[in-house]
Amino acid sequence: MSTSVHIACPFPSHMQLSPWRLDRPEFASILAIVREQRYQRGATLYTPGTLLDEIFIVKSGLLRLYIISPQGKELSLPAFGPGTMVCEQALFNEKLSYACAEAVGEVTVYCLSKADLEAVLQSDSRLMLLAYKTMAAKLDYIMACLHVFMLQDMEQKVLWVLRQLAATGRGGAEKREGLSVKVTHEQLAAMIGASRSAVTQCLDAMAAAGIITKSRGRITLSELAG
């Protein structure tokens, strides 16, 4: 069990990573051309080999992206919440996906074609600049994930993901609840690419050490987690 709970790892802010809230006036031109699609927990939006010719924007819920090696080892990007654009690389080239996109819980996404989004961005330089900025933030996010998942132990992985969920509100945390995250052990395991039993064992040890408190479907970070 690690005694260090602080992870000095750069992470883009929620607004840098997830600014595409289409209910805002500045996104009216995009909202007018999207269609909504709902996915149940565990459903996949795309799998390896899928032609990436459509862009998704998360309206509600959580998505995770992950890849699986030929040896069966999984590497996951844990949580993309409301306002996050996924598959934006389709804007630059059409290629087959090498990753999976999966709904962590029930998820609703906006879907639009590459051609439609290109037309909107070309007509509005502000949205074009925003697209570039969010792609840069996504790269920062991926680097932060690699730092944690490749170099840190289980406790640090779990704690890092809980912090991101609490800080951005993606885990259902309300402001009045502070660092309280609505997430199940199964969902947390999916986000960090570990087994449910390993995550449960880790959470039990963290609770015993006073780092977190647990209730059904919710985890609260204590001051020791700061």
Number of C-alpha atoms within 10 A of each C-alpha: 11 10 8 10 16 12 14 10 12 12 17 16 14 19 14 18 24 21 17 23 18 20 12 9 9 13 14 11 15 19 18 9 14 19 12 14 14 16 17 13 16 16 16 16 17 17 17 14 12 14 14 20 18 19 22 22 25 25 22 19 22 26 29 20 23 20 19 15 8 7 6 8 10 14 20 22 22 24 23 23 24 26 23 25 25 20 16 20 15 19 16 9 11 13 13 14 17 15 17 18 22 22 23 26 18 15 22 21 26 21 20 19 17 20 13 14 21 13 11 16 17 11 12 11 11 11 17 15 11 15 17 12 14 21 17 14 20 20 13 16 19 15 15 18 23 15 16 21 20 10 11 15 12 19 19 21 23 22 21 24 20 23 19 19 24 24 18 16 19 22 24 16 21 14 11 7 10 13 23 26 25 20 20 18 19 16 22 21 18 24 23 25 21 19 13 16 12 13 23 16 12 17 22 15 15 22 17 11 13 14 18 21 17 15 9 9 12 16 23 22 22 15 10 12 18 12
